[in-house]
Amino acid sequence: MLARRIRFVADSTLVMTLVVILWGAFVRASGSGAGCGAHWPMCNGEVVPRAPSIQTLVELTHRLTSGLALVLVVVLLIATRLAFRAGHLARKAAGWSLFFMITEALIGAGLVLYEKVAHDQSIDRGAWMAAHLCNTLLLLGALGLTSWAVRRTDPPRIEVRGRAAILLLTALGSMMLVGVTGAIAALGDTLFPSATLAEGIRRDFEGSAHLWLQLRVLHPFVASAAALHLLIVAASFLRRPDESTRRLAAQVGFGAVTQVALGVVNLLLAAPIPMQIVHLLAADLLWLALVGLTASALSSGALSTGAEAAQPAISFQTSAMQATTSTTTTKT
């Protein structure tokens, strides 16, 4: 019963964090980041703003849900410390989850206080966005690792060595690079919206084009190369004996192809907000699948079988992703 409750807390925290991330993307895409002015944690200098605008409500909702996600991470940390012995991976991953949740809040506060939101076109906003994106992926990775670890009856250990480690760590790095270029592309779409694909391409290659327009053309190429890399990684683990690991590898491969397709649709439609949200959700789920595959492949149980990338049983993706898909479908 206790183990089931901890799994529920871990999955709920992961799902809630995904919702916060997607809503944060809507905040950026809708230009609502300045909805509370240059005030944090207050909103327009008030605890409860009077006669709020739509932009204020959008931003305030993001802050409230972020606070709820933080509370859930604290609960998760306490639960893992009560249920598992010192040194258990679930305790460590939950601790990292809290750390990255706090840094996520601090980066968000910095964006607001330094006014790197709404229609700000400054160059350093891109650096803030890149840092925000990398921290978000690390937060999701820590939460995903927690969900995986709480399902292990034996104390799991991650050992980074061998060909499997090189394949998977480079895949994680390539996905993070794609995320950074995607954040820059999304910023360009927000600041310089285009009605059609042709108009967007023309503006990207104008001599006077803003830096974010010039850089967003990189994203499709980086994403395509990363997708090919992920397909190679997925194919290498599809041959492993463990059924759940093969399922994770298949999810990574399917997710990579899906992301490319969604990216093409997003490009053809000139990046409407709903399509941006769907594209981001698919990217986050792909990242979680890759984190799950990495944890499985590099766990001590897998390595001890004699094959560098042989896998132990894992139920992280079948549970956490099903809960995520169910929740996001309901919200849609």
C-alpha positions in Angstrom: 0.0 0.0 0.0 2.8 2.4 0.9 4.7 1.6 -2.3 1.5 2.3 -4.3 1.0 5.6 -2.7 4.5 6.7 -3.3 4.2 5.7 -7.0 1.0 7.8 -7.1 2.7 10.8 -5.6 5.7 10.5 -8.0 3.4 10.2 -11.0 1.1 13.0 -9.9 4.1 15.3 -9.4 5.4 14.4 -12.8 2.0 15.1 -14.5 1.5 18.3 -12.6 4.9 19.6 -13.6 4.2 18.8 -17.2 1.0 20.8 -17.0 2.9 23.7 -15.5 5.5 23.5 -18.3 2.9 23.5 -21.1 1.0 26.4 -19.5 4.3 28.3 -19.2 4.7 27.8 -23.0 1.2 29.3 -23.4 2.2 32.2 -21.2 5.2 32.9 -23.5 3.3 32.3 -26.8 0.4 34.5 -25.8 2.6 37.3 -24.7 1.3 37.1 -21.1 4.6 37.0 -19.3 4.3 40.6 -18.2 0.8 40.0 -16.9 1.9 40.7 -13.3 4.3 43.5 -14.3 7.9 43.4 -13.1 6.7 42.0 -9.7 7.6 38.6 -8.1 6.2 36.9 -6.1 3.6 39.6 -5.9 1.4 40.2 -8.9 1.3 43.9 -9.9 2.3 44.7 -6.4 -0.6 42.9 -4.9 -1.2 39.4 -3.4 -4.6 39.2 -5.1 -4.8 41.6 -8.1 -8.0 43.6 -8.5 -9.7 43.7 -11.9 -7.1 41.6 -13.5 -6.7 41.5 -17.3 -6.6 38.2 -19.3 -2.8 38.4 -19.4 -2.7 38.8 -15.6 -4.9 35.8 -15.1 -2.8 33.7 -17.4 0.4 34.6 -15.7 -1.1 34.3 -12.2 -2.4 30.8 -13.0 1.1 29.8 -14.1 2.5 31.0 -10.8 -0.2 29.3 -8.7 0.2 25.9 -10.5 4.0 26.3 -10.2 3.6 26.7 -6.4 1.4 23.6 -6.3 4.1 21.6 -8.2 6.7 22.8 -5.7 4.6 21.5 -2.8 4.2 18.2 -4.5 7.9 17.8 -5.0 8.5 18.5 -1.3 5.9 15.9 -0.5 7.6 13.5 -2.8 11.0 14.1 -1.2 9.6 13.5 2.3 7.8 10.3 1.1 11.0 8.9 -0.5 13.0 9.6 2.6 10.4 7.8 4.8 10.1 4.8 2.5 13.7 4.2 1.3 17.0 3.8 3.0 19.8 6.3 2.7 21.5 6.1 -0.6 18.5 4.8 -2.5 18.3 6.3 -6.0 14.7 7.4 -5.4 15.8 9.6 -2.5 18.6 11.1 -4.6 16.4 11.7 -7.6 13.7 13.3 -5.5 16.3 15.6 -3.9 17.5 16.7 -7.4 13.9 17.2 -8.4 13.5 19.7 -5.5 16.8 21.4 -6.5 15.8 21.9 -10.1 12.2 23.0 -9.1 13.7 25.7 -7.0 16.1 26.8 -9.8 13.2 26.7 -12.2 11.3 29.2 -10.0 14.4 31.4 -9.6 14.9 31.5 -13.4 11.2 32.3 -13.9 11.5 35.1 -11.3 14.5 36.5 -13.1 12.7 36.6 -16.4 9.9 38.6 -14.7 12.1 40.9 -12.6 14.5 41.7 -15.4 11.5 42.0 -17.8 12.7 39.3 -20.2 9.1 38.5 -21.1 6.3 39.5 -23.4 7.7 41.5 -26.4 11.2 42.0 -25.1 13.6 41.5 -28.1 16.9 41.8 -26.2 19.7 39.4 -27.0 20.2 38.2 -23.4 16.6 37.0 -23.3 17.7 34.2 -25.5 20.3 33.2 -22.9 17.6 33.2 -20.2 15.3 31.1 -22.4 18.1 28.6 -23.1 18.8 28.3 -19.4 15.1 28.0 -18.6 14.8 25.2 -21.2 17.8 23.2 -20.0 16.7 23.5 -16.3 13.2 22.3 -17.3 14.6 19.2 -19.0 16.8 18.4 -16.0 13.7 18.8 -13.7 11.7 16.5 -15.9 14.6 14.0 -16.0 14.9 14.0 -12.2 11.2 13.5 -11.7 11.1 10.8 -14.4 14.1 9.1 -12.7 12.3 9.3 -9.3 9.2 7.6 -10.8 11.4 4.8 -12.2 13.4 4.3 -9.0 10.3 4.1 -6.7 9.2 1.0 -8.6 12.4 -0.9 -8.0 12.4 -3.3 -5.1 16.2 -3.6 -5.2 18.2 -0.4 -4.7 19.0 0.7 -8.3 22.4 2.2 -9.1 23.3 3.9 -12.3 26.8 3.1 -13.7 28.0 5.3 -16.5 30.4 3.2 -18.5 30.7 1.3 -21.8 29.2 1.8 -25.3 25.7 2.0 -24.0 26.6 5.0 -21.8 28.2 6.9 -24.8 25.1 6.2 -27.0 22.6 7.3 -24.4 24.4 10.3 -22.9 25.1 11.7 -26.4 21.4 11.2 -27.2 20.4 13.1 -24.1 22.9 15.9 -25.0 21.5 16.1 -28.6 18.0 16.3 -27.3 19.0 19.2 -25.0 20.6 21.0 -27.9 17.4 20.5 -29.9 15.5 22.0 -27.0 17.7 25.1 -26.9 17.3 25.7 -30.6 13.6 25.0 -30.3 13.3 27.6 -27.5 15.0 30.2 -29.7 12.8 29.3 -32.7 9.7 29.6 -30.5 10.9 32.9 -29.2 11.3 34.1 -32.8 7.8 32.8 -33.6 6.4 34.8 -30.7 8.2 38.1 -31.3 8.0 38.0 -35.1 4.9 36.1 -36.1 4.3 35.3 -39.7 1.0 34.6 -41.4 2.4 32.0 -43.8 5.5 29.8 -44.2 6.6 31.7 -47.2 6.5 35.0 -45.3 8.4 33.5 -42.4 11.2 32.1 -44.7 11.5 35.4 -46.5 11.9 37.3 -43.2 14.4 34.8 -41.9 16.8 35.5 -44.7 16.4 39.3 -44.9 19.7 41.1 -44.3 18.1 43.2 -41.5 16.5 40.2 -39.8 16.7 40.0 -36.1 19.1 37.5 -34.6 16.3 35.3 -33.4 14.9 35.1 -36.9 18.4 34.2 -38.3 18.9 31.5 -35.7 15.5 29.8 -35.8 16.4 28.4 -39.2 18.9 26.1 -37.5 16.2 24.3 -35.5 14.8 22.1 -38.3 18.3 20.9 -39.2 19.5 20.2 -35.6 16.2 18.5 -34.9 16.5 16.2 -38.0 20.0 15.2 -37.1 19.0 14.5 -33.5 16.0 12.4 -34.6 18.3 10.3 -36.8 20.6 9.8 -33.8 17.7 8.8 -31.6 16.5 6.3 -34.2 20.0 4.7 -34.2 20.0 4.5 -30.4 16.5 3.1 -30.3 17.4 0.4 -32.9 20.4 -0.7 -30.9 18.2 -1.3 -27.8 15.4 -3.0 -29.7 17.5 -6.1 -29.8 17.9 -6.4 -26.1 16.2 -9.3 -24.3 14.1 -7.4 -21.8 10.5 -6.7 -23.1 10.0 -3.5 -21.1 13.3 -2.1 -22.4 12.4 -3.0 -26.0 9.1 -1.1 -25.4 11.0 1.9 -24.1 13.3 1.8 -27.1 10.3 1.6 -29.4 8.8 4.6 -27.7 12.0 6.6 -28.3 12.0 5.7 -32.0 8.3 6.4 -32.4 8.7 9.7 -30.5 11.5 10.8 -32.7 9.6 10.2 -35.8 6.5 11.9 -34.3 8.5 14.9 -33.3 9.8 15.4 -36.8 6.3 15.1 -38.2 4.9 17.6 -35.7 7.7 20.0 -36.4 6.9 19.9 -40.1 3.2 20.6 -39.4 4.1 23.4 -37.0 6.3 24.9 -39.7 3.7 24.6 -42.4 1.1 26.2 -40.3 3.4 29.1 -39.2 3.5 27.9 -35.6 0.0 28.5 -34.2 -0.1 28.4 -30.4 -2.0 25.1 -30.1 0.5 23.4 -32.4 3.4 24.8 -30.3 1.9 23.3 -27.2 1.4 19.9 -28.8 5.0 20.0 -30.2 6.3 20.8 -26.7 4.3 18.0 -25.1 5.6 15.4 -27.5 9.2 16.6 -26.9 8.8 16.3 -23.2 7.3 12.8 -23.5 10.2 11.8 -25.8 12.7 13.2 -23.2 11.0 11.1 -20.5 11.2 8.0 -22.6 14.9 8.6 -23.2 15.5 9.2 -19.5 13.7 5.9 -18.7 15.7 4.0 -21.3 19.0 5.5 -20.0 18.2 4.6 -16.4 17.3 1.0 -17.5 20.4 0.5 -19.7 22.9 1.9 -17.2 21.5 0.4 -14.0 23.8 -2.0 -12.2 21.4 -4.9 -12.8 21.6 -4.5 -16.5 25.4 -4.2 -16.6 25.9 -7.3 -14.4 24.2 -9.6 -17.0 27.4 -9.5 -19.0 26.1 -7.4 -21.9 26.8 -3.7 -21.6 23.4 -2.5 -22.5 21.2 -5.5 -21.3 18.2 -4.2 -19.5 16.4 -4.9 -16.2 12.6 -4.8 -15.9 11.2 -1.3 -15.8 7.7 0.0 -15.4 8.4 3.7 -15.4 7.3 4.5 -18.9 4.2 2.3 -18.9 2.9 4.0 -15.7 4.2 7.5 -15.7 3.6 8.1 -19.4 0.1 6.6 -19.3 -0.8 8.9 -16.4 0.7 11.8 -18.3 -1.2 11.0 -21.5 -4.5 10.5 -19.6 -4.2 13.8 -17.8 -3.2 15.8 -20.8 -6.0 14.2 -22.8 -8.5 15.2 -20.2 -7.3 18.8 -20.1 -7.5 19.0 -23.9 
